[in-house]
């Protein structure tokens, strides 16, 4: 798993370089979600499946929810957390970890 503090700092750097104010707002929103997940004792992973320079998608996957963030130079979109069962989230975390091996 990623270290919480290091992860949040990396997100902030990535998003600030991606899109100024939108990036900072999004990084703040993500850091709040990561902090919540940590307080609840959830494992989490952060993945950047798409980064095309002007547009990026970031996924926050925890053992309780998945949230998608999209950022471009002109807009910020946070796709509301869609609550799937804890077992599905756990399976997703395990699958993501298996890709890293």
Phi, psi and omega in degrees: 000156180278148175289135185300307184298313180298319180299312181298318179297319179296320178298313181300315179298314181299311185287325177297321178290333182285321187193059171033242186299317179300318180298317179295316178298317181292318178299320178296314179300317180294320181296325176296318179294320179295318178299317179298314181300319180296315180298326180280353180081018181277140168288153177209158175224150174238129184231142175245087183288335180224128173218103182251027180081293180272350183214138179218149173242134179234133177249133171251115181247122176241177178283000179236336181203164175236136178227137180250135178240135176235138181220139173223178181291342184250344183205163177231133179229130172245117178279120185310148179299131175256118185278111172253168182300151180302325181294322178294319178296317179299316178298320179296317177300315180296320178297316180297320178294323181294330178292334182279344183281000000 
